[in-house]
Amino acid sequence: MAIFKPTRQTRLYEDVASQLREAILSGRFLPGDRLPIERGLMAEFRVSRAVVRQATMNLEHEGLVDVQVGAGGGTFVRESGVDAVTHAFANLFRHRGVSLHDYLAAKRVLEPAMTAAVFAGSGPDHHRRLADNLQEFREAMKSGAEDRDLLRLSLGFHELLAEATSNPVLEAVVVAVVRMGERVPAFTTTTRADWPRILAEHEELLGALRRGAKRRFSELILSHLDTVGDIYDDIPRAPAS
């Protein structure tokens, strides 16, 4: 039995992309699954190779699939729905521009608001992963790692906090915003003197989480974002909500 329907007389690649997207999001194709080969899609949709390629390119741009070439290549469903959200946020960044002020303003709304979910959803495994991140951060600083690698570890701590909510919607939104930090130009100017301060505040956050100090954790999140704003004091900080 055919999975897909012949296309309507619209933009053919949009119809193909729409049906493929629905098949992925409905779970017909799971993360890691390979979509039918090009020839199979051409026959099932009754369209040209160019239409199929444009459709899969659209899905790749949305972060839903990876297109791999060469032996063993094909179109594969991506592992995480977070990637699709991150991609959409990245498009927003590229097309509209996002300043550090915009970035921190969004984080000042999202991260304190997720405090209750972090405390409700996290457990020893989440705490261990956060501690592992901090240890990796310490070792990277001692070994003289490049600032961009330290930035990824710093942002990775905030991603782990989002995962600790055990809420896939919160995780997707917060992680997408956090990952935009790698695209904010001001962050590339972080100096080596700034990283110990950032690490120390991450350690305080984990300590508050382990103690169950919810109010203190929320205060520390806001204080930490103030620290980041202070580091880049040429850009105004967003007011607290």
CORJO-V10371 format. One record per residue. N is the residue number from 1. RES is the residue in one letter. SS is DSSP state (H for helix, E for strand, C for the rest). Layout:
((N,RES,SS) (N,RES,SS))
//
This chain:
((1,M,C) (2,A,C) (3,I,C) (4,F,C) (5,K,C) (6,P,C) (7,T,C) (8,R,C) (9,Q,C) (10,T,C) (11,R,C) (12,L,H) (13,Y,H) (14,E,H) (15,D,H) (16,V,H) (17,A,H) (18,S,H) (19,Q,H) (20,L,H) (21,R,H) (22,E,H) (23,A,H) (24,I,H) (25,L,H) (26,S,C) (27,G,C) (28,R,C) (29,F,C) (30,L,C) (31,P,C) (32,G,C) (33,D,C) (34,R,E) (35,L,C) (36,P,C) (37,I,C) (38,E,H) (39,R,H) (40,G,H) (41,L,H) (42,M,H) (43,A,H) (44,E,H) (45,F,H) (46,R,C) (47,V,C) (48,S,C) (49,R,H) (50,A,H) (51,V,H) (52,V,H) (53,R,H) (54,Q,H) (55,A,H) (56,T,H) (57,M,H) (58,N,H) (59,L,H) (60,E,H) (61,H,H) (62,E,C) (63,G,C) (64,L,C) (65,V,E) (66,D,E) (67,V,E) (68,Q,E) (69,V,C) (70,G,C) (71,A,C) (72,G,C) (73,G,C) (74,G,E) (75,T,E) (76,F,E) (77,V,E) (78,R,C) (79,E,C) (80,S,C) (81,G,H) (82,V,H) (83,D,H) (84,A,H) (85,V,H) (86,T,H) (87,H,H) (88,A,H) (89,F,H) (90,A,H) (91,N,H) (92,L,H) (93,F,H) (94,R,H) (95,H,H) (96,R,H) (97,G,C) (98,V,C) (99,S,C) (100,L,H) (101,H,H) (102,D,H) (103,Y,H) (104,L,H) (105,A,H) (106,A,H) (107,K,H) (108,R,H) (109,V,H) (110,L,H) (111,E,H) (112,P,H) (113,A,H) (114,M,C) (115,T,H) (116,A,H) (117,A,H) (118,V,H) (119,F,H) (120,A,H) (121,G,H) (122,S,C) (123,G,C) (124,P,H) (125,D,H) (126,H,H) (127,H,H) (128,R,H) (129,R,H) (130,L,H) (131,A,H) (132,D,H) (133,N,H) (134,L,H) (135,Q,H) (136,E,H) (137,F,H) (138,R,H) (139,E,H) (140,A,H) (141,M,H) (142,K,H) (143,S,C) (144,G,C) (145,A,C) (146,E,C) (147,D,H) (148,R,H) (149,D,H) (150,L,H) (151,L,H) (152,R,H) (153,L,H) (154,S,H) (155,L,H) (156,G,H) (157,F,H) (158,H,H) (159,E,H) (160,L,H) (161,L,H) (162,A,H) (163,E,H) (164,A,C) (165,T,C) (166,S,C) (167,N,C) (168,P,H) (169,V,H) (170,L,H) (171,E,H) (172,A,H) (173,V,H) (174,V,H) (175,V,H) (176,A,H) (177,V,H) (178,V,H) (179,R,H) (180,M,H) (181,G,H) (182,E,H) (183,R,H) (184,V,C) (185,P,H) (186,A,H) (187,F,H) (188,T,H) (189,T,H) (190,T,C) (191,T,C) (192,R,H) (193,A,H) (194,D,H) (195,W,H) (196,P,H) (197,R,H) (198,I,H) (199,L,H) (200,A,H) (201,E,H) (202,H,H) (203,E,H) (204,E,H) (205,L,H) (206,L,H) (207,G,H) (208,A,H) (209,L,H) (210,R,H) (211,R,H) (212,G,C) (213,A,C) (214,K,H) (215,R,H) (216,R,H) (217,F,H) (218,S,H) (219,E,H) (220,L,H) (221,I,H) (222,L,H) (223,S,H) (224,H,H) (225,L,H) (226,D,H) (227,T,H) (228,V,H) (229,G,H) (230,D,H) (231,I,H) (232,Y,C) (233,D,C) (234,D,C) (235,I,C) (236,P,C) (237,R,C) (238,A,C) (239,P,C) (240,A,C) (241,S,C))
//
